[in-house]
Amino acid sequence: MSTIVSPSILAADFANLERDVKMLNDSDADWIHIDIMDGQFVPNISFGLPVMKAIHKHAKKPLDVHLMIETPDDYIQDFKDAGAEILTVHYEVCRHLHRTLQAIKAAGIKTGVALNPHTPVDLLQDVINDINRSQMEVGSMETKKHAIMYRIASLQESVGEMRNEFEKDYGTADVNIQDGIINYPENGEADKKD
């Protein structure tokens, strides 16, 4: 399985969004990652459909959209219309995850499922055939280095086993462990990279 590079547009200079999207177009990045946050499921608010449409207008690479919102089912078609090619929803907010994934597929978008650190990766087994990619949120600023590294190692093992089983029957699957961390200063505290 090859590595996919999908930089988050949250790192862009919002006053120069068009310039930064064009920079990503000219880069070695494979996708452009867009984190949509509603201030409910996660405490932060990022941006919504109007900004995503503006990004799509200039993007030449697939938009990899990560919905950190309470009711993703209500917005599947809206995000499709705004240019999403990959739509990742959180297991924790989907009342009927299988139904949500089917709706995403029916809209012609690749599916993804994200898990918070406390959510066991085994919960994806019933829907693994419906997922094009999975994503794991790995921590926060308060998380210690050894706890993060242990969690990543155990997730990689579990996800690796599920990926092998899936690929044996259905072909390749994109799996990544993502979002945020992995900058460890001397004191062992993890710094979150936004």
C-alpha positions as CSV (number, residue, x, y, z in Angstrom):
1,M,0.0,0.0,0.0
2,S,1.4,3.4,-1.0
3,T,1.5,6.5,1.2
4,I,-1.1,9.2,0.5
5,V,-0.2,12.8,1.5
6,S,-3.2,14.8,2.4
7,P,-2.3,18.2,4.0
8,S,-4.9,19.9,6.0
9,I,-6.2,23.2,4.6
10,L,-6.5,24.3,8.3
11,A,-2.8,25.1,8.1
12,A,-3.5,27.6,5.3
13,D,-3.4,31.4,5.6
14,F,-7.2,32.1,5.4
15,A,-6.5,35.6,4.0
16,N,-4.7,33.9,1.1
17,L,-6.7,30.7,0.7
18,E,-6.6,30.7,-3.1
19,R,-2.8,31.1,-3.1
20,D,-2.4,28.3,-0.6
21,V,-4.8,25.9,-2.5
22,K,-2.8,26.6,-5.7
23,M,0.4,25.9,-3.7
24,L,-1.0,22.5,-2.8
25,N,-2.0,21.9,-6.4
26,D,1.7,22.4,-7.4
27,S,3.0,20.2,-4.5
28,D,3.5,16.5,-4.2
29,A,0.3,16.2,-2.1
30,D,-2.2,13.6,-3.3
31,W,-5.3,15.1,-1.7
32,I,-6.3,18.3,0.1
33,H,-7.6,17.5,3.6
34,I,-10.5,19.6,4.9
35,D,-11.5,19.4,8.5
36,I,-15.1,20.5,9.0
37,M,-15.9,21.2,12.7
38,D,-19.2,22.3,14.1
39,G,-18.4,23.4,17.6
40,Q,-20.7,20.6,19.0
41,F,-19.0,17.3,18.3
42,V,-15.7,19.0,18.8
43,P,-15.2,22.3,20.6
44,N,-13.6,24.1,17.6
45,I,-15.4,25.6,14.7
46,S,-13.6,25.6,11.4
47,F,-15.5,26.5,8.3
48,G,-18.5,25.3,6.3
49,L,-19.8,24.8,2.8
50,P,-19.2,28.3,1.4
51,V,-15.5,28.1,2.2
52,M,-15.3,24.5,0.9
53,K,-16.9,25.6,-2.4
54,A,-14.3,28.3,-2.7
55,I,-11.5,25.8,-2.1
56,H,-13.0,23.4,-4.7
57,K,-13.1,26.2,-7.2
58,H,-9.3,26.3,-7.2
59,A,-8.4,22.8,-6.2
60,K,-7.0,20.4,-8.8
61,K,-6.6,17.5,-6.3
62,P,-9.3,15.5,-4.6
63,L,-10.9,17.0,-1.5
64,D,-10.6,14.7,1.4
65,V,-13.3,15.9,3.8
66,H,-13.3,15.0,7.5
67,L,-16.6,15.8,9.1
68,M,-16.3,16.4,12.8
69,I,-20.0,17.3,13.1
70,E,-23.0,16.0,15.0
71,T,-25.3,15.1,12.1
72,P,-23.3,14.2,9.0
73,D,-26.2,12.4,7.3
74,D,-27.9,15.7,6.9
75,Y,-25.1,17.1,4.8
76,I,-23.9,14.3,2.5
77,Q,-25.3,15.7,-0.7
78,D,-24.3,19.3,0.3
79,F,-20.7,18.2,0.7
80,K,-20.8,16.2,-2.6
81,D,-22.1,19.3,-4.3
82,A,-19.3,21.3,-2.7
83,G,-16.7,19.0,-4.2
84,A,-16.0,16.3,-1.7
85,E,-14.5,13.2,-3.2
86,I,-13.7,11.4,0.0
87,L,-16.1,11.9,3.0
88,T,-15.0,10.7,6.4
89,V,-17.5,10.6,9.2
90,H,-17.0,9.8,12.9
91,Y,-18.2,6.4,14.2
92,E,-19.2,8.1,17.5
93,V,-21.9,10.3,15.9
94,C,-23.5,8.0,13.4
95,R,-26.6,6.3,14.8
96,H,-26.6,3.8,11.9
97,L,-23.1,3.9,10.5
98,H,-23.8,1.3,7.8
99,R,-26.7,3.5,6.5
100,T,-24.6,6.6,6.6
101,L,-21.8,4.8,4.6
102,Q,-24.4,3.6,2.0
103,A,-25.7,7.1,1.6
104,I,-22.2,8.4,1.0
105,K,-21.6,5.7,-1.6
106,A,-24.9,6.4,-3.2
107,A,-23.8,10.0,-3.6
108,G,-20.7,8.8,-5.5
109,I,-18.2,9.7,-2.8
110,K,-15.5,7.5,-1.3
111,T,-16.3,6.6,2.3
112,G,-14.2,7.0,5.4
113,V,-14.7,6.4,9.1
114,A,-12.8,8.2,11.8
115,L,-12.4,7.0,15.4
116,N,-11.7,8.9,18.6
117,P,-8.8,7.5,20.7
118,H,-11.2,5.8,23.2
119,T,-13.2,4.0,20.5
120,P,-12.1,0.4,19.8
121,V,-11.0,-0.2,16.2
122,D,-12.7,-3.6,16.3
123,L,-16.1,-1.7,16.0
124,L,-15.3,-1.3,12.3
125,Q,-15.5,-5.0,11.6
126,D,-19.1,-5.0,10.6
127,V,-18.7,-2.2,8.1
128,I,-15.2,-2.8,6.9
129,N,-16.5,-3.8,3.4
130,D,-18.2,-0.4,3.1
131,I,-15.1,1.7,4.0
132,N,-12.6,3.1,1.5
133,R,-10.4,4.6,4.3
134,S,-10.2,4.9,8.0
135,Q,-8.7,7.5,10.3
136,M,-7.8,7.5,13.9
137,E,-7.6,10.7,16.0
138,V,-4.6,10.0,18.2
139,G,-4.5,12.5,21.0
140,S,-4.4,16.0,22.4
141,M,-1.9,18.4,24.0
142,E,-2.3,16.8,27.4
143,T,-1.4,13.3,26.1
144,K,2.0,12.0,27.2
145,K,4.4,10.6,24.6
146,H,4.4,7.0,25.8
147,A,0.6,6.8,25.9
148,I,0.4,8.1,22.3
149,M,3.1,5.7,21.1
150,Y,1.4,2.7,22.8
151,R,-2.0,3.6,21.3
152,I,-0.5,4.1,17.8
153,A,1.3,0.7,18.0
154,S,-1.8,-1.1,19.2
155,L,-4.0,0.6,16.5
156,Q,-1.5,-0.2,13.8
157,E,-1.6,-3.8,14.8
158,S,-5.4,-4.0,14.9
159,V,-5.9,-2.0,11.7
160,G,-3.2,-4.0,10.0
161,E,-5.0,-7.3,10.8
162,M,-8.3,-5.9,9.6
163,R,-6.7,-4.5,6.5
164,N,-5.1,-7.8,5.7
165,E,-8.4,-9.6,6.1
166,F,-10.2,-7.1,4.0
167,E,-7.6,-7.0,1.2
168,K,-7.6,-10.8,1.0
169,D,-11.2,-10.7,-0.1
170,Y,-11.8,-7.2,-1.5
171,G,-8.6,-5.5,-2.6
172,T,-6.7,-2.5,-1.2
173,A,-8.0,-0.3,1.5
174,D,-6.7,3.1,2.7
175,V,-6.0,3.3,6.4
176,N,-4.3,6.1,8.2
177,I,-3.7,7.1,11.8
178,Q,-3.9,10.9,11.8
179,D,-4.5,14.3,13.1
180,G,-2.4,16.4,15.1
181,I,0.4,15.3,17.2
182,I,3.8,13.9,16.7
183,N,6.2,16.6,17.8
184,Y,7.8,15.7,21.0
185,P,9.9,18.3,22.9
186,E,12.5,17.3,25.5
187,N,10.1,17.2,28.4
188,G,8.1,14.3,26.8
189,E,4.9,16.3,26.4
190,A,3.1,16.1,23.1
191,D,2.5,19.3,21.2
192,K,-0.6,19.5,19.0
193,K,0.1,20.8,15.5
194,D,-2.9,22.6,14.1
